[in-house]
Amino acid sequence: MNKLEPDKDITRRLLEELTRESTITQRTLSSRLDIALGLVNAYIKRLARKGYIKVTTIPKNRVKYILTPKGFAEKVKLTYEYMHYSINYFNDVRQKIDGIYKQMIDSGVKSVLFWGDGEIAELCYISMRGTPLTLIGVINGNGVEKGFFGHNVYPMGDLKDLSYDAILITSLDEKEIQRIKAIGFDGKKVYSL
């Protein structure tokens, strides 16, 4: 699966924010995009240099960013690339999930406990429909208990009290997967994507 280029993603997100709010401050952009203020400044200068935006001063020492036709075309192109990447990412993850579920079913697993309740867990839950597998609940290592599509979310300490055949680690982070596998689960099968 191709990686989404961070430079293009930041540019796309900046162009989206500037389209939404033309008099936004760089500090606010930094906060919304979760990137450093200096990086926002550098990207704004680059966007202006490339002709994607015009920077004008308005009263009260404020700045207004105006997307140019060239900038609008770039935003559309980057949005298309992002959507294409997202669809490919979803398809790749979905294939991995289907492969894991086939392994589980072939090895006689009936009841599954998800480890993690993020976006990957949501994809796993959706993909579980139509299989003979049953979701018992979700372990959330953060200790935060909330519902997950009508299923219980348990803290790690409740693991010994739950009845399940296998655990599915719903993370793609290899370090996280290894950390969880190192816990040991009394002979229970542990799967990861």
C-alpha positions as CSV (number, residue, x, y, z in Angstrom):
1,M,0.0,0.0,0.0
2,N,1.4,3.4,-1.0
3,K,2.0,5.9,1.9
4,L,0.2,9.2,1.9
5,E,2.9,11.8,1.4
6,P,2.9,14.1,4.5
7,D,3.8,17.2,2.5
8,K,0.8,16.7,0.2
9,D,-1.5,15.9,3.1
10,I,-0.5,19.1,5.0
11,T,-0.9,21.2,1.8
12,R,-4.3,19.7,1.2
13,R,-5.5,20.3,4.8
14,L,-4.1,23.9,4.8
15,L,-5.9,24.6,1.5
16,E,-9.1,23.2,3.0
17,E,-8.8,25.3,6.1
18,L,-8.1,28.5,4.1
19,T,-11.1,27.8,1.9
20,R,-13.3,27.4,5.0
21,E,-12.0,30.5,6.8
22,S,-9.9,33.0,4.9
23,T,-9.0,35.3,7.9
24,I,-7.8,32.5,10.1
25,T,-4.6,33.0,12.1
26,Q,-1.5,30.8,11.6
27,R,-1.7,30.0,15.3
28,T,-5.2,28.6,14.8
29,L,-4.1,26.7,11.7
30,S,-1.3,25.2,13.8
31,S,-3.7,24.1,16.4
32,R,-6.3,22.7,14.0
33,L,-3.8,20.8,11.9
34,D,-1.7,19.8,14.9
35,I,1.6,21.0,13.4
36,A,4.1,23.5,14.5
37,L,3.5,27.2,14.0
38,G,6.7,27.6,12.1
39,L,5.8,24.8,9.8
40,V,2.4,26.5,9.1
41,N,4.3,29.7,8.3
42,A,6.7,27.9,5.9
43,Y,3.8,26.2,4.1
44,I,1.8,29.5,3.8
45,K,4.9,31.1,2.2
46,R,5.3,28.2,-0.1
47,L,1.7,28.2,-1.1
48,A,1.9,31.9,-1.9
49,R,5.2,31.4,-3.9
50,K,3.6,28.7,-6.0
51,G,0.6,31.0,-6.7
52,Y,-2.0,28.8,-4.8
53,I,-3.0,31.6,-2.5
54,K,-2.8,35.4,-2.3
55,V,-2.0,37.0,1.1
56,T,-3.6,40.4,1.7
57,T,-3.6,42.6,4.7
58,I,-6.9,43.8,6.1
59,P,-7.5,46.4,8.8
60,K,-6.4,45.7,12.4
61,N,-3.2,44.0,11.4
62,R,-5.1,41.0,10.1
63,V,-4.2,38.8,7.1
64,K,-6.6,37.3,4.6
65,Y,-5.7,34.3,2.5
66,I,-7.4,34.0,-0.9
67,L,-7.4,30.8,-2.8
68,T,-6.4,31.4,-6.4
69,P,-7.8,29.3,-9.3
70,K,-4.5,27.5,-9.4
71,G,-4.8,26.9,-5.7
72,F,-8.3,25.6,-6.1
73,A,-7.2,23.2,-8.8
74,E,-4.3,21.9,-6.6
75,K,-6.8,21.4,-3.7
76,V,-9.1,19.3,-6.0
77,K,-6.1,17.3,-7.2
78,L,-4.8,16.7,-3.7
79,T,-8.3,15.8,-2.4
80,Y,-8.7,13.3,-5.2
81,E,-5.3,11.7,-4.3
82,Y,-6.3,11.6,-0.7
83,M,-9.6,9.9,-1.5
84,H,-7.8,7.4,-3.8
85,Y,-5.3,6.7,-1.0
86,S,-8.2,6.2,1.6
87,I,-10.1,3.8,-0.6
88,N,-6.9,1.7,-1.3
89,Y,-6.1,1.8,2.5
90,F,-9.6,0.7,3.4
91,N,-9.5,-2.2,0.8
92,D,-6.1,-3.3,2.0
93,V,-7.1,-3.4,5.7
94,R,-10.4,-5.1,4.7
95,Q,-8.5,-7.9,2.9
96,K,-6.2,-8.3,6.0
97,I,-9.3,-8.5,8.2
98,D,-11.0,-11.0,6.0
99,G,-7.8,-13.2,5.9
100,I,-7.6,-13.1,9.7
101,Y,-11.3,-14.1,10.0
102,K,-10.8,-17.0,7.6
103,Q,-7.9,-18.2,9.8
104,M,-10.0,-17.9,12.9
105,I,-12.9,-19.8,11.4
106,D,-10.6,-22.5,10.0
107,S,-9.1,-23.0,13.5
108,G,-12.5,-23.3,15.2
109,V,-12.7,-19.9,16.9
110,K,-16.3,-18.9,17.7
111,S,-16.0,-16.0,20.2
112,V,-13.6,-13.0,19.7
113,L,-12.5,-10.3,22.0
114,F,-11.1,-7.1,20.3
115,W,-8.1,-5.5,21.9
116,G,-8.6,-1.8,21.1
117,D,-11.6,0.3,20.1
118,G,-10.3,2.6,17.4
119,E,-10.9,2.9,13.7
120,I,-9.4,-0.5,12.9
121,A,-11.7,-2.1,15.5
122,E,-14.7,-0.4,13.8
123,L,-13.6,-1.9,10.4
124,C,-13.1,-5.3,12.1
125,Y,-16.6,-5.1,13.6
126,I,-18.2,-4.2,10.3
127,S,-16.3,-7.0,8.5
128,M,-17.4,-9.5,11.2
129,R,-21.0,-9.3,10.0
130,G,-21.9,-12.3,8.0
131,T,-19.3,-14.5,9.6
132,P,-20.0,-17.2,12.3
133,L,-17.8,-15.2,14.7
134,T,-19.3,-13.5,17.8
135,L,-17.8,-10.4,19.4
136,I,-17.7,-10.8,23.2
137,G,-16.5,-7.3,23.9
138,V,-13.6,-5.0,23.6
139,I,-10.5,-4.5,25.8
140,N,-9.4,-0.9,26.1
141,G,-5.9,-0.6,27.5
142,N,-6.5,3.0,28.4
143,G,-9.0,2.0,31.1
144,V,-11.7,4.2,29.5
145,E,-15.0,2.4,29.5
146,K,-17.6,3.3,26.9
147,G,-19.8,1.3,24.6
148,F,-18.7,-0.1,21.3
149,F,-21.6,-0.7,18.9
150,G,-23.7,-2.0,21.8
151,H,-20.9,-4.2,23.2
152,N,-19.1,-3.8,26.5
153,V,-15.7,-2.2,26.7
154,Y,-13.6,-3.7,29.5
155,P,-10.4,-2.6,31.2
156,M,-7.5,-4.9,31.0
157,G,-8.0,-6.1,34.5
158,D,-11.3,-7.8,33.5
159,L,-9.6,-10.1,31.0
160,K,-9.4,-13.1,33.3
161,D,-13.2,-13.0,34.0
162,L,-14.2,-13.0,30.3
163,S,-15.0,-16.1,28.3
164,Y,-13.6,-16.0,24.7
165,D,-11.8,-18.2,22.2
166,A,-9.4,-15.6,20.7
167,I,-8.2,-12.0,20.9
168,L,-7.9,-9.9,17.8
169,I,-5.5,-7.0,18.2
170,T,-7.1,-4.1,16.3
171,S,-3.9,-2.1,15.8
172,L,-1.5,-1.9,12.8
173,D,1.3,-0.6,15.0
174,E,3.9,-3.4,15.2
175,K,5.4,-2.2,18.5
176,E,1.9,-2.1,20.0
177,I,1.1,-5.6,18.7
178,Q,4.3,-7.0,20.2
179,R,3.7,-5.3,23.5
180,I,0.2,-6.8,23.7
181,K,1.3,-10.3,22.6
182,A,4.0,-10.2,25.3
183,I,1.2,-10.0,28.0
184,G,0.3,-13.7,27.5
185,F,-3.2,-14.9,27.5
186,D,-3.3,-18.4,29.2
187,G,-3.1,-20.3,25.9
188,K,-5.8,-18.3,24.1
189,K,-5.2,-17.6,20.5
190,V,-4.0,-14.1,19.7
191,Y,-4.4,-12.7,16.1
192,S,-3.2,-9.4,14.6
193,L,-3.6,-7.8,11.2
